[in-house]
Amino acid sequence: MFFENSLNVSNEYYRLHNRAIIYKKPTPIQVTKVEYPARNKARIVEAFYRTPSTTDYNGVYRGKYIDYEAKETNNLRFAFKYIYPHQVEHLTKVAEHGGIAFIIIYFKKVNEIYIIDINVFNKYYRDKTGAKSLPLALVREVGIIVDQGFAPPIDYLAAVDEYYFK
């Protein structure tokens, strides 16, 4: 939750400083049961996902559509099972249409964050050798490290600039 909250704060910083307009997308749910323990209080007790969520964040940066999925891992590798095929497909389509599409991964054990372009990710994700994860050593080679600081806490737009706007 720390990672996601830090991304939300970073996106708010970017909006306040007019650098980008990027928001967290809500997950669409259908409420099926509500309890009312008091007259003026309602509590959702049962709900389900209406449709599979695509990705976590989207918006506009430097005149381009941007869409990304945020993931974190306690390991020194990122397991492919933690990203859904429909999310990879969505990001791939965004890139095909000229948008900026990537996965941002936080490796908690070493406190490092990287962005990996979806086309680069796909080279390994769709690899027929049977690999089930991306080791940190490989991510360090193919990804762009993201600076962490105070304002914004996760300055991923600097990494986006480095990769997409060189």
DSSP file (Angstrom, degrees, kcal/mol; ACC not computed):
  #  RESIDUE AA STRUCTURE BP1 BP2  ACC     N-H-->O    O-->H-N    N-H-->O    O-->H-N    TCO  KAPPA ALPHA  PHI   PSI    X-CA   Y-CA   Z-CA
    1    1 A M     >        0   0    0      0, 0.0     4,-2.7     0, 0.0     5,-0.2   0.000 360.0 360.0 360.0 -31.4    0.0    0.0    0.0
    2    2 A F  H  >  +     0   0    0      2,-0.2     4,-2.4     1,-0.2     5,-0.2   0.917 360.0  50.1 -58.1 -44.4    2.9    2.3    0.6
    3    3 A F  H  > S+     0   0    0      2,-0.2     4,-2.2     1,-0.2    -1,-0.2   0.943 112.5  45.2 -61.2 -50.3    4.0    2.1   -3.0
    4    4 A E  H  > S+     0   0    0      1,-0.2     4,-2.4     2,-0.2    -1,-0.2   0.911 113.0  50.6 -62.3 -43.2    0.5    2.9   -4.4
    5    5 A N  H  X S+     0   0    0     -4,-2.7     4,-2.3     1,-0.2    -1,-0.2   0.901 109.6  51.2 -61.6 -40.1    0.0    5.8   -1.9
    6    6 A S  H  X S+     0   0    0     -4,-2.4     4,-2.3    -5,-0.2   148,-0.4   0.877 109.3  50.3 -65.3 -37.4    3.4    7.2   -2.9
    7    7 A L  H  X S+     0   0    0     -4,-2.2     4,-2.7     2,-0.2    -2,-0.2   0.909 109.6  51.2 -65.0 -41.2    2.4    7.0   -6.6
    8    8 A N  H  X S+     0   0    0     -4,-2.4     4,-2.1     2,-0.2    -2,-0.2   0.915 111.2  47.3 -61.7 -42.9   -0.9    8.8   -5.8
    9    9 A V  H  X S+     0   0    0     -4,-2.3     4,-2.4     2,-0.2    -1,-0.2   0.902 111.8  51.4 -64.3 -41.4    1.0   11.6   -3.9
   10   10 A S  H  X S+     0   0    0     -4,-2.3     4,-2.6     2,-0.2    -2,-0.2   0.919 109.7  49.0 -61.5 -44.1    3.4   11.8   -6.9
   11   11 A N  H  X S+     0   0    0     -4,-2.7     4,-2.2     2,-0.2    11,-0.3   0.876 110.2  51.1 -65.3 -36.6    0.5   12.1   -9.3
   12   12 A E  H  X S+     0   0    0     -4,-2.1     4,-2.8     2,-0.2    -1,-0.2   0.917 109.8  50.5 -64.3 -42.4   -1.1   14.8   -7.2
   13   13 A Y  H  X S+     0   0    0     -4,-2.4     4,-2.0     1,-0.2    -2,-0.2   0.926 109.8  50.5 -59.0 -46.4    2.3   16.7   -7.2
   14   14 A Y  H  <>S+     0   0    0     -4,-2.6     5,-3.1     1,-0.2     6,-0.9   0.898 112.4  47.0 -60.7 -41.0    2.5   16.4  -11.0
   15   15 A R  H ><5S+     0   0    0     -4,-2.2     3,-1.6     3,-0.2    -2,-0.2   0.938 111.5  50.0 -65.8 -46.3   -1.1   17.8  -11.3
   16   16 A L  H 3<5S+     0   0    0     -4,-2.8    -1,-0.2     1,-0.3    -2,-0.2   0.820 115.2  43.8 -62.5 -31.4   -0.4   20.7   -8.9
   17   17 A H  T 3<5S-     0   0    0     -4,-2.0    -1,-0.3    -5,-0.2    -2,-0.2   0.244 112.5-120.4 -98.9  12.4    2.7   21.6  -10.7
   18   18 A N  T < 5S+     0   0    0     -3,-1.6    -3,-0.2     2,-0.2    -4,-0.1   0.811  76.9 124.0  56.0  36.3    1.0   21.2  -14.1
   19   19 A R  S   <S-     0   0    0     -5,-3.1    43,-0.5     1,-0.4     2,-0.3   0.794  78.3 -15.2 -91.5 -33.7    3.5   18.5  -15.3
   20   20 A A  E     -A   61   0A   0     -6,-0.9     2,-0.6    -9,-0.2    -1,-0.4  -0.983  51.0-129.5-163.1 160.2    0.9   15.8  -16.1
   21   21 A I  E     +A   60   0A   0     39,-2.4    39,-2.4    -2,-0.3     2,-0.4  -0.906  45.8 152.8-118.6  98.8   -2.7   14.8  -15.6
   22   22 A I  E     -A   59   0A   0     -2,-0.6     2,-0.3   -11,-0.3    37,-0.2  -0.996  17.1-176.9-134.2 130.6   -2.6   11.2  -14.3
   23   23 A Y  E     -A   58   0A   0     35,-2.6    35,-2.0    -2,-0.4     2,-0.4  -0.889  31.3-110.7-126.6 154.9   -5.2    9.5  -12.1
   24   24 A K  E     -A   57   0A   0     -2,-0.3    33,-0.3    33,-0.2    32,-0.1  -0.702  38.4-128.5 -78.1 132.7   -5.7    6.2  -10.5
   25   25 A K        -     0   0    0     31,-3.4     2,-0.1    -2,-0.4    -1,-0.0  -0.702  19.2-124.9 -85.8 132.0   -8.5    4.3  -12.1
   26   26 A P        -     0   0    0      0, 0.0    -1,-0.0     0, 0.0     0, 0.0  -0.464  22.4-117.0 -72.2 148.2  -11.2    3.0   -9.9
   27   27 A T        -     0   0    0     -2,-0.1     2,-0.4    26,-0.1    29,-0.0  -0.767  31.9-121.0 -84.6 122.4  -12.0   -0.7  -10.0
   28   28 A P        +     0   0    0      0, 0.0    22,-1.7     0, 0.0    23,-0.6  -0.496  39.9 176.6 -70.7 120.9  -15.6   -1.2  -11.2
   29   29 A I  E     -F   49   0B   0     -2,-0.4     2,-0.5    20,-0.3    20,-0.2  -0.891  26.5-141.4-122.8 155.4  -17.6   -3.1   -8.6
   30   30 A Q  E     -F   48   0B   0     18,-3.1    18,-1.9    -2,-0.3     2,-0.4  -0.972  19.8-140.9-114.8 116.7  -21.2   -4.1   -8.4
   31   31 A V  E     +F   47   0B   0     -2,-0.5    16,-0.3    16,-0.2     3,-0.1  -0.630  26.7 169.6 -78.4 130.1  -22.7   -3.9   -4.9
   32   32 A T  E     +     0   0B   0     14,-2.5     2,-0.3    -2,-0.4    15,-0.2   0.587  63.1  29.4-116.2 -17.9  -25.0   -6.8   -4.1
   33   33 A K  E     -F   46   0B   0     13,-1.8    12,-2.2     2,-0.0    13,-1.6  -0.967  57.4-178.9-150.4 131.1  -25.6   -6.5   -0.4
   34   34 A V  E     -F   44   0B   0     -2,-0.3     2,-0.4    10,-0.2    10,-0.2  -0.986  11.1-155.5-127.9 136.8  -25.7   -3.5    2.0
   35   35 A E  E     -F   43   0B   0      8,-3.0     8,-3.0    -2,-0.4     3,-0.1  -0.875   5.0-153.5-109.8 147.3  -26.3   -3.6    5.8
   36   36 A Y  E     +     0   0B   0     -2,-0.4     6,-0.2     6,-0.2    -2,-0.0  -0.790  17.6 172.4-119.7  86.0  -27.6   -0.6    7.7
   37   37 A P  E    S+     0   0B   0      0, 0.0     2,-0.3     0, 0.0    -1,-0.1   0.773  77.6  17.4 -66.1 -25.1  -26.3   -1.0   11.3
   38   38 A A  E >  S-F   41   0B   0      3,-0.9     3,-1.5    -3,-0.1     0, 0.0  -0.943  90.3-103.7-140.4 161.9  -27.7    2.5   12.1
   39   39 A R  T 3  S+     0   0    0     -2,-0.3    -1,-0.1     1,-0.3     0, 0.0   0.854 120.6  34.1 -56.5 -38.8  -30.2    4.7   10.3
   40   40 A N  T 3  S+     0   0    0     -3,-0.0     2,-0.4     2,-0.0    -1,-0.3   0.237 107.1  79.8-104.8  14.0  -27.5    7.0    8.8
   41   41 A K  E <   -F   38   0B   0     -3,-1.5    -3,-0.9     2,-0.0     2,-0.4  -0.980  53.4-173.5-127.5 129.1  -24.8    4.4    8.3
   42   42 A A  E     -     0   0B   0     -2,-0.4     2,-0.4    -6,-0.2    -6,-0.2  -0.931   3.7-165.6-118.4 144.5  -24.5    1.9    5.4
   43   43 A R  E     -F   35   0B   0     -8,-3.0    -8,-3.0    -2,-0.4     2,-0.5  -0.984  17.8-136.4-132.4 123.2  -22.0   -0.8    5.1
   44   44 A I  E     +F   34   0B   0     -2,-0.4   -10,-0.2   -10,-0.2     3,-0.1  -0.657  29.5 167.9 -75.7 123.6  -21.3   -2.7    1.9
   45   45 A V  E     +     0   0B   0    -12,-2.2     2,-0.3    -2,-0.5   -11,-0.2   0.551  62.8  31.6-114.2 -13.8  -21.0   -6.4    2.8
   46   46 A E  E     +F   33   0B   0    -13,-1.6   -14,-2.5     2,-0.0   -13,-1.8  -0.966  64.6 140.8-149.7 130.7  -21.0   -8.1   -0.6
   47   47 A A  E     -F   31   0B   0     -2,-0.3     2,-0.3   -16,-0.3   -16,-0.2  -0.975  23.9-155.1-157.4 162.6  -19.8   -6.9   -4.0
   48   48 A F  E     -F   30   0B   0    -18,-1.9   -18,-3.1    -2,-0.3     2,-0.4  -0.964  34.1 -93.0-141.1 160.5  -18.1   -8.3   -7.0
   49   49 A Y  E     -F   29   0B   0     -2,-0.3   -20,-0.3   -20,-0.2   -22,-0.0  -0.604  28.3-157.7 -74.3 125.9  -16.0   -7.0   -9.9
   50   50 A R  S    S-     0   0    0    -22,-1.7    -1,-0.2    -2,-0.4   -21,-0.1   0.943  76.3  -2.1 -68.9 -49.0  -18.2   -6.1  -12.8
   51   51 A T  S    S-     0   0    0    -23,-0.6    -1,-0.3    -3,-0.1     2,-0.1  -0.965  91.6 -87.0-138.4 154.3  -15.5   -6.3  -15.4
   52   52 A P        -     0   0    0      0, 0.0     2,-0.1     0, 0.0    -2,-0.0  -0.419  49.5-116.0 -62.0 134.7  -11.8   -7.0  -15.1
   53   53 A S        -     0   0    0      1,-0.1     3,-0.1    -2,-0.1   -26,-0.1  -0.449  20.3-150.0 -69.6 143.4   -9.9   -3.8  -14.3
   54   54 A T        -     0   0    0      1,-0.3     2,-0.2    -2,-0.1    30,-0.1   0.936  60.1 -27.7 -78.7 -83.5   -7.4   -2.9  -17.1
   55   55 A T        -     0   0    0      1,-0.1    -1,-0.3    35,-0.1    14,-0.2  -0.789  54.2-113.3-132.1 174.1   -4.5   -1.0  -15.4
   56   56 A D  S    S+     0   0    0     12,-0.5   -31,-3.4    -2,-0.2     2,-0.3   0.886  88.7  22.8 -77.8 -41.0   -3.9    1.2  -12.4
   57   57 A Y  E     +AB  24  68A   0     11,-2.3    11,-2.3   -33,-0.3     2,-0.3  -0.947  56.7 163.2-135.5 146.4   -3.2    4.6  -13.8
   58   58 A N  E     +AB  23  67A   0    -35,-2.0   -35,-2.6    -2,-0.3     2,-0.3  -0.986  17.6 109.2-154.9 162.8   -3.8    6.6  -16.9
   59   59 A G  E     -AB  22  66A   0      7,-2.2     7,-2.5    -2,-0.3     2,-0.4  -0.965  58.4 -56.8 168.7-151.3   -3.7   10.2  -18.2
   60   60 A V  E     +AB  21  65A   0    -39,-2.4   -39,-2.4    -2,-0.3     2,-0.4  -0.990  37.6 175.2-131.3 134.4   -1.8   12.7  -20.4
   61   61 A Y  E >  S-AB  20  64A   0      3,-2.8     3,-2.0    -2,-0.4   -41,-0.1  -0.978  73.3 -14.8-140.7 125.4    1.8   13.7  -20.2
   62   62 A R  T 3  S-     0   0    0    -43,-0.5     3,-0.1    -2,-0.4   -42,-0.1   0.855 128.8 -52.4  50.7  40.9    3.6   16.0  -22.7
   63   63 A G  T 3  S+     0   0    0      1,-0.2     2,-0.4     0, 0.0    -1,-0.3   0.520 118.0 106.7  79.5   5.9    0.7   15.6  -25.1
   64   64 A K  E <  S-B   61   0A   0     -3,-2.0    -3,-2.8    35,-0.0    -1,-0.2  -0.915  74.3-112.5-120.1 144.9    0.7   11.8  -25.1
   65   65 A Y  E     -B   60   0A   0     -2,-0.4    35,-3.1    -5,-0.2     2,-0.4  -0.523  35.3-163.0 -68.2 137.6   -1.7    9.3  -23.5
   66   66 A I  E     +Bc  59 100A   0     -7,-2.5    -7,-2.2    -2,-0.2     2,-0.3  -0.985  14.0 171.2-128.4 137.6    0.1    7.4  -20.7
   67   67 A D  E     +Bc  58 101A   0     33,-2.5    35,-1.4    -2,-0.4     2,-0.3  -0.988   8.1 164.1-146.9 131.5   -1.1    4.2  -19.1
   68   68 A Y  E     -Bc  57 102A   0    -11,-2.3   -11,-2.3    -2,-0.3   -12,-0.5  -0.993  30.4-134.6-151.7 159.0    0.7    2.0  -16.6
   69   69 A E  E     - c   0 103A   0     33,-1.5    35,-2.6    -2,-0.3     2,-0.5  -0.939  21.7-145.6-112.1 133.0    0.3   -0.8  -14.1
   70   70 A A  E     + c   0 104A   0     -2,-0.4     2,-0.3    33,-0.2    35,-0.2  -0.870  24.2 169.5-103.6 130.0    2.0   -0.6  -10.7
   71   71 A K  E     - c   0 105A   0     33,-2.8    35,-2.4    -2,-0.5     2,-0.3  -0.959  13.9-164.9-135.6 152.7    3.3   -3.7   -9.1
   72   72 A E  E     - c   0 106A   0     -2,-0.3     2,-0.3    33,-0.2    35,-0.2  -0.978   4.2-168.1-136.7 154.6    5.5   -4.5   -6.1
   73   73 A T  E     - c   0 107A   0     33,-2.6    35,-2.3    -2,-0.3    36,-0.5  -0.994  25.4-151.5-141.9 146.6    7.4   -7.5   -4.9
   74   74 A N  S    S+     0   0    0     -2,-0.3     2,-0.1    34,-0.2    33,-0.1   0.462  81.8  76.1 -88.9  -4.8    9.1   -8.7   -1.8
   75   75 A N  S    S-     0   0    0      2,-0.4    34,-0.3    33,-0.0    -2,-0.1  -0.387  92.0-111.1-101.3 177.3   11.4  -10.9   -3.9
   76   76 A L  S    S+     0   0    0     -2,-0.1    60,-2.9    33,-0.1    61,-0.3   0.012 101.8  51.0 -96.8  26.5   14.4  -10.2   -6.1
   77   77 A R  E    S-G  135   0C   0     58,-0.3     2,-0.6    59,-0.1    -2,-0.4  -0.974  80.0-125.8-153.7 155.1   12.3  -11.1   -9.1
   78   78 A F  E     -G  134   0C   0     56,-2.9    56,-2.5    -2,-0.3     2,-0.3  -0.932  26.6-141.8-109.0 114.3    9.0  -10.1  -10.5
   79   79 A A  E >   -G  133   0C   0     -2,-0.6     3,-1.8    54,-0.2    54,-0.3  -0.566   7.6-138.6 -78.3 133.2    6.7  -13.1  -11.1
   80   80 A F  G >  S+     0   0    0     52,-2.4     3,-1.8    -2,-0.3    -1,-0.1   0.737  97.1  74.8 -61.9 -23.6    4.6  -13.0  -14.2
   81   81 A K  G 3  S+     0   0    0     51,-0.5    -1,-0.3     1,-0.3    52,-0.1   0.661  84.3  67.9 -66.2 -12.4    1.6  -14.4  -12.3
   82   82 A Y  G <  S+     0   0    0     -3,-1.8     2,-0.4     2,-0.1    -1,-0.3   0.422  95.0  60.4 -89.4   2.2    1.2  -11.1  -10.6
   83   83 A I  S <  S-     0   0    0     -3,-1.8    -1,-0.0    -4,-0.1   -12,-0.0  -0.999  85.6-128.4-127.2 133.6    0.1   -9.4  -13.8
   84   84 A Y    >>  -     0   0    0     -2,-0.4     4,-1.9   -30,-0.1     3,-1.0  -0.497  15.9-123.5 -81.7 146.3   -3.0  -10.5  -15.6
   85   85 A P  H 3> S+     0   0    0      0, 0.0     4,-2.6     0, 0.0     5,-0.2   0.862 112.1  56.7 -55.1 -37.7   -2.9  -11.3  -19.4
   86   86 A H  H 3> S+     0   0    0      1,-0.2     4,-2.0     2,-0.2     5,-0.1   0.808 105.6  52.0 -67.8 -26.1   -5.7   -8.8  -20.1
   87   87 A Q  H <> S+     0   0    0     -3,-1.0     4,-2.5     2,-0.2    -1,-0.2   0.914 110.4  46.9 -72.3 -43.0   -3.6   -6.1  -18.5
   88   88 A V  H  X S+     0   0    0     -4,-1.9     4,-2.4     2,-0.2    -2,-0.2   0.921 113.3  49.7 -61.8 -43.7   -0.6   -6.9  -20.6
   89   89 A E  H  X S+     0   0    0     -4,-2.6     4,-2.3     2,-0.2    -2,-0.2   0.910 110.2  50.4 -62.6 -42.9   -2.9   -7.0  -23.7
   90   90 A H  H  X S+     0   0    0     -4,-2.0     4,-2.3     2,-0.2    -2,-0.2   0.945 112.3  46.1 -60.4 -49.1   -4.3   -3.6  -22.8
   91   91 A L  H  X S+     0   0    0     -4,-2.5     4,-2.3     1,-0.2    -1,-0.2   0.876 110.8  53.8 -63.0 -37.3   -0.9   -2.0  -22.4
   92   92 A T  H  X S+     0   0    0     -4,-2.4     4,-2.3    -5,-0.2    -1,-0.2   0.915 109.0  48.5 -62.5 -43.2    0.3   -3.6  -25.6
   93   93 A K  H  X S+     0   0    0     -4,-2.3     4,-1.5     2,-0.2    -2,-0.2   0.892 108.5  54.1 -64.3 -40.3   -2.7   -2.0  -27.4
   94   94 A V  H  <>S+     0   0    0     -4,-2.3     5,-2.6     1,-0.2     3,-0.3   0.938 110.7  46.3 -58.3 -46.7   -2.0    1.4  -25.9
   95   95 A A  H ><5S+     0   0    0     -4,-2.3     3,-1.8     1,-0.2    -2,-0.2   0.896 108.2  55.9 -63.6 -40.6    1.6    1.2  -27.2
   96   96 A E  H 3<5S+     0   0    0     -4,-2.3    -1,-0.2     1,-0.3    -2,-0.2   0.811 106.7  51.7 -61.0 -29.4    0.4    0.1  -30.6
   97   97 A H  T 3<5S-     0   0    0     -4,-1.5    -1,-0.3    -3,-0.3    -2,-0.2   0.259 128.5 -96.1 -93.2  11.4   -1.8    3.2  -30.8
   98   98 A G  T < 5S+     0   0    0     -3,-1.8    -3,-0.2     1,-0.3    -2,-0.1   0.509  80.7 132.2  93.0   4.8    1.1    5.5  -30.0
   99   99 A G      < -     0   0    0     -5,-2.6     2,-0.6    -6,-0.2    -1,-0.3  -0.368  64.6-103.7 -84.6 167.9    0.6    5.8  -26.2
  100  100 A I  E     +c   66   0A   0    -35,-3.1   -33,-2.5    -2,-0.1     2,-0.4  -0.832  47.3 174.8 -89.9 121.7    3.1    5.5  -23.5
  101  101 A A  E     +c   67   0A   0     -2,-0.6    17,-2.4   -35,-0.2    18,-0.3  -0.989   8.8 137.6-137.8 126.4    2.6    2.1  -21.8
  102  102 A F  E     -cD  68 117A   0    -35,-1.4   -33,-1.5    -2,-0.4     2,-0.4  -0.957  44.8-116.4-155.7 171.3    4.7    0.5  -19.1
  103  103 A I  E     -cD  69 116A   0     13,-2.2    13,-2.5    -2,-0.3     2,-0.5  -0.968  22.6-153.5-114.0 133.7    4.8   -1.4  -15.9
  104  104 A I  E     -cD  70 115A   0    -35,-2.6   -33,-2.8    -2,-0.4     2,-0.4  -0.947  15.9-167.5-109.1 124.5    6.3    0.2  -12.8
  105  105 A I  E     -cD  71 114A   0      9,-2.8     9,-2.2    -2,-0.5     2,-0.6  -0.939  12.7-156.4-121.7 130.6    7.8   -2.3  -10.3
  106  106 A Y  E     -cD  72 113A   0    -35,-2.4   -33,-2.6    -2,-0.4     2,-1.0  -0.923   4.8-158.4-105.1 118.0    8.8   -1.7   -6.7
  107  107 A F  E >>> -cD  73 112A   0      5,-3.4     5,-1.6    -2,-0.6     4,-1.0  -0.821   9.4-171.1 -94.7  97.9   11.4   -4.2   -5.4
  108  108 A K  T 345S+     0   0    0    -35,-2.3     3,-0.4    -2,-1.0   -34,-0.2   0.857  76.4  63.6 -60.7 -39.2   10.8   -3.8   -1.7
  109  109 A K  T 345S+     0   0    0    -36,-0.5    -1,-0.2   -34,-0.3   -33,-0.1   0.821 120.6  22.7 -58.7 -33.4   13.8   -5.9   -0.6
  110  110 A V  T <45S-     0   0    0     -3,-0.9    -1,-0.3     2,-0.2    -2,-0.2   0.351 103.8-123.4-114.7   2.3   16.3   -3.4   -2.2
  111  111 A N  T  <5 +     0   0    0     -4,-1.0     2,-0.4    -3,-0.4    -3,-0.2   0.917  63.1 140.0  53.4  49.9   14.0   -0.3   -2.2
  112  112 A E  E   < -D  107   0A   0     -5,-1.6    -5,-3.4    35,-0.0     2,-0.4  -0.964  36.3-161.3-125.0 142.3   14.4    0.1   -6.0
  113  113 A I  E     +D  106   0A   0     33,-0.5    33,-2.9    -2,-0.4     2,-0.3  -0.966  11.7 179.5-123.4 137.7   11.7    1.1   -8.5
  114  114 A Y  E     -DE 105 145A   0     -9,-2.2    -9,-2.8    -2,-0.4     2,-0.4  -0.974  21.1-143.2-134.8 148.4   11.9    0.6  -12.2
  115  115 A I  E     -DE 104 144A   0     29,-2.2    29,-2.3    -2,-0.3     2,-0.5  -0.928  16.3-166.6-105.4 141.9    9.7    1.3  -15.3
  116  116 A I  E     -D  103   0A   0    -13,-2.5   -13,-2.2    -2,-0.4    27,-0.1  -0.980  23.3-123.2-128.3 118.2    9.7   -1.3  -18.0
  117  117 A D  E  >  -D  102   0A   0     -2,-0.5     4,-2.8    25,-0.3   -15,-0.3  -0.273  24.3-121.4 -55.5 143.0    8.2   -0.4  -21.4
  118  118 A I  H  > S+     0   0    0    -17,-2.4     4,-2.6     1,-0.2    -1,-0.1   0.845 111.7  53.6 -62.5 -34.2    5.5   -2.9  -22.3
  119  119 A N  H  > S+     0   0    0    -18,-0.3     4,-1.0     2,-0.2    -1,-0.2   0.887 111.4  45.6 -68.4 -36.6    7.2   -3.9  -25.6
  120  120 A V  H >> S+     0   0    0     -3,-0.2     4,-0.7     2,-0.2     3,-0.6   0.928 112.9  51.0 -67.3 -45.6   10.4   -4.7  -23.6
  121  121 A F  H >X S+     0   0    0     -4,-2.8     4,-2.7     1,-0.2     3,-1.1   0.909 105.1  57.6 -56.2 -44.1    8.3   -6.5  -21.0
  122  122 A N  H 3X S+     0   0    0     -4,-2.6     4,-2.5     1,-0.3    -1,-0.2   0.799  93.2  66.8 -61.6 -30.0    6.6   -8.6  -23.7
  123  123 A K  H << S+     0   0    0     -4,-1.0    -1,-0.3    -3,-0.6    -2,-0.2   0.860 115.7  28.4 -57.9 -34.5   10.0   -9.9  -25.0
  124  124 A Y  H X< S+     0   0    0     -3,-1.1     3,-0.7    -4,-0.7    -2,-0.2   0.815 119.0  54.9 -95.4 -37.6   10.3  -11.8  -21.8
  125  125 A Y  H 3< S+     0   0    0     -4,-2.7    -3,-0.2     1,-0.2    -2,-0.2   0.883 116.5  38.0 -63.9 -40.2    6.7  -12.3  -20.9
  126  126 A R  T 3< S+     0   0    0     -4,-2.5    -1,-0.2    -5,-0.2    -2,-0.1   0.334  86.6 132.1 -95.0   6.1    5.9  -14.0  -24.2
  127  127 A D    X   -     0   0    0     -3,-0.7     3,-0.8     1,-0.1     4,-0.1  -0.350  54.1-143.8 -61.1 134.4    9.3  -15.8  -24.3
  128  128 A K  T 3  S+     0   0    0      1,-0.2    -1,-0.1     2,-0.1    -4,-0.1   0.392  82.8  88.6 -83.7   3.9    8.7  -19.5  -25.2
  129  129 A T  T 3  S-     0   0    0      1,-0.0    -1,-0.2     2,-0.0    -2,-0.1   0.598 104.0-111.1 -79.8  -8.3   11.5  -20.7  -23.0
  130  130 A G    <   +     0   0    0     -3,-0.8    -2,-0.1     1,-0.2    -1,-0.0   0.610  54.5 167.1  92.3  12.0    9.1  -21.0  -20.1
  131  131 A A        -     0   0    0     -7,-0.1    -1,-0.2     1,-0.1     3,-0.1  -0.360  18.0-169.3 -60.3 138.8   10.5  -18.2  -17.9
  132  132 A K        +     0   0    0      1,-0.1   -52,-2.4   -52,-0.0   -51,-0.5   0.359  61.7  18.9-112.3   2.4    8.0  -17.4  -15.1
  133  133 A S  E     -G   79   0C   0    -54,-0.3   -54,-0.2   -53,-0.1    -1,-0.1  -0.984  68.3-113.0-161.9 167.6    9.6  -14.2  -13.8
  134  134 A L  E     -G   78   0C   0    -56,-2.5   -56,-2.9    -2,-0.3     2,-0.1  -0.961  35.1-138.4-108.5 115.3   11.9  -11.2  -14.4
  135  135 A P  E >>  -G   77   0C   0      0, 0.0     4,-2.3     0, 0.0     3,-0.7  -0.436  20.3-117.6 -70.8 149.5   15.0  -11.3  -12.1
  136  136 A L  H 3> S+     0   0    0    -60,-2.9     4,-2.7     1,-0.3     5,-0.2   0.868 114.2  60.3 -54.2 -40.0   16.0   -8.0  -10.7
  137  137 A A  H 3> S+     0   0    0    -61,-0.3     4,-0.9     1,-0.2    -1,-0.3   0.896 108.3  43.9 -57.6 -40.5   19.4   -8.2  -12.5
  138  138 A L  H X> S+     0   0    0     -3,-0.7     4,-2.6     2,-0.2     3,-0.6   0.906 110.8  54.0 -70.3 -42.2   17.6   -8.3  -15.8
  139  139 A V  H 3X S+     0   0    0     -4,-2.3     4,-2.7     1,-0.3    -2,-0.2   0.890 104.7  55.5 -59.0 -39.0   15.2   -5.5  -14.8
  140  140 A R  H 3< S+     0   0    0     -4,-2.7    -1,-0.3    -5,-0.2    -2,-0.2   0.820 112.2  44.2 -62.7 -30.0   18.3   -3.4  -14.0
  141  141 A E  H << S+     0   0    0     -4,-0.9    -2,-0.2    -3,-0.6    -1,-0.2   0.898 125.8  27.2 -79.7 -43.3   19.5   -4.0  -17.5
  142  142 A V  H  < S+     0   0    0     -4,-2.6   -25,-0.3     2,-0.0    -2,-0.2   0.630 112.1  69.1-100.5 -15.5   16.3   -3.4  -19.5
  143  143 A G  S  < S-     0   0    0     -4,-2.7     2,-0.5    -5,-0.3   -27,-0.2  -0.414  77.2-117.9 -97.9 175.8   14.4   -1.1  -17.2
  144  144 A I  E     -E  115   0A   0    -29,-2.3   -29,-2.2    -2,-0.1     2,-0.1  -0.971  30.4-124.7-114.0 124.9   14.8    2.6  -16.2
  145  145 A I  E     -E  114   0A   0     -2,-0.5     2,-0.5   -31,-0.2   -31,-0.3  -0.406  21.3-137.7 -69.6 145.1   15.5    3.2  -12.5
  146  146 A V        -     0   0    0    -33,-2.9   -33,-0.5    -2,-0.1    10,-0.2  -0.902  14.5-125.8-108.4 127.8   13.1    5.7  -10.9
  147  147 A D  E     -H  155   0D   0      8,-0.5     8,-2.2    -2,-0.5     2,-0.4  -0.447  20.9-154.1 -70.5 142.7   14.4    8.3   -8.4
  148  148 A Q  E     +H  154   0D   0      6,-0.2     6,-0.2    -2,-0.1     2,-0.2  -0.939  33.4 121.6-117.4 142.6   12.8    8.5   -5.0
  149  149 A G        -     0   0    0      4,-1.6     0, 0.0    -2,-0.4     0, 0.0  -0.725  66.4 -67.2-164.3-146.2   12.7   11.6   -2.9
  150  150 A F  S    S+     0   0    0      1,-0.2    -1,-0.1    -2,-0.2     4,-0.1   0.903 106.6  48.0 -96.5 -54.6   10.5   14.0   -1.1
  151  151 A A  S    S+     0   0    0      1,-0.5    -1,-0.2     2,-0.1  -141,-0.0  -0.897 131.9  11.4-137.2 105.5    8.5   15.9   -3.8
  152  152 A P  S    S-     0   0    0      0, 0.0    -1,-0.5     0, 0.0     3,-0.3   0.640  84.4-152.4 -79.2 158.4    7.5   13.9   -5.6
  153  153 A P  S    S+     0   0    0      0, 0.0    -4,-1.6     0, 0.0     2,-0.5   0.852  92.6  29.3 -65.0 -33.3    8.2   10.8   -3.6
  154  154 A I  E    S-H  148   0D   0   -148,-0.4     2,-1.8    -6,-0.2     3,-0.3  -0.906  73.7-166.1-127.9 102.1    8.4    8.7   -6.8
  155  155 A D  E >>  +H  147   0D   0     -8,-2.2     3,-0.9    -2,-0.5     4,-0.7  -0.443  28.8 151.2 -89.7  65.6    9.6   10.8   -9.7
  156  156 A Y  H 3>  +     0   0    0     -2,-1.8     4,-2.2     1,-0.2    -1,-0.2   0.727  60.4  71.2 -71.9 -20.0    8.7    8.3  -12.4
  157  157 A L  H 3> S+     0   0    0     -3,-0.3     4,-2.8     1,-0.2    -1,-0.2   0.827  92.5  57.8 -66.6 -28.3    8.2   11.0  -15.0
  158  158 A A  H <> S+     0   0    0     -3,-0.9     4,-2.0     2,-0.2    -1,-0.2   0.897 108.5  46.1 -63.8 -39.0   11.9   11.6  -15.1
  159  159 A A  H  X S+     0   0    0     -4,-0.7     4,-2.1     2,-0.2    -2,-0.2   0.873 111.0  52.4 -69.7 -37.4   12.3    8.0  -16.1
  160  160 A V  H  X>S+     0   0    0     -4,-2.2     4,-3.2     2,-0.2     5,-0.6   0.928 109.3  50.1 -62.0 -45.0    9.5    8.3  -18.7
  161  161 A D  H  X5S+     0   0    0     -4,-2.8     4,-1.7     1,-0.2    -2,-0.2   0.928 110.4  50.4 -57.0 -45.7   11.4   11.3  -20.1
  162  162 A E  H  <5S+     0   0    0     -4,-2.0     4,-0.2     1,-0.2    -1,-0.2   0.883 120.8  33.0 -61.9 -40.3   14.6    9.3  -20.3
  163  163 A Y  H  <5S+     0   0    0     -4,-2.1     3,-0.2     2,-0.1    -2,-0.2   0.920 131.0  26.2 -84.5 -45.9   13.0    6.4  -22.1
  164  164 A Y  H  <5S+     0   0    0     -4,-3.2    -3,-0.2    -5,-0.2    -2,-0.2   0.674 124.7  39.9 -97.8 -19.0   10.3    8.0  -24.3
  165  165 A F     <<       0   0    0     -4,-1.7    -1,-0.2    -5,-0.6    -3,-0.1   0.066 360.0 360.0-123.6  25.9   11.5   11.5  -25.0
  166  166 A K              0   0    0     -3,-0.2    -1,-0.1    -4,-0.2    -4,-0.1   0.490 360.0 360.0 -68.3 360.0   15.2   11.2  -25.5
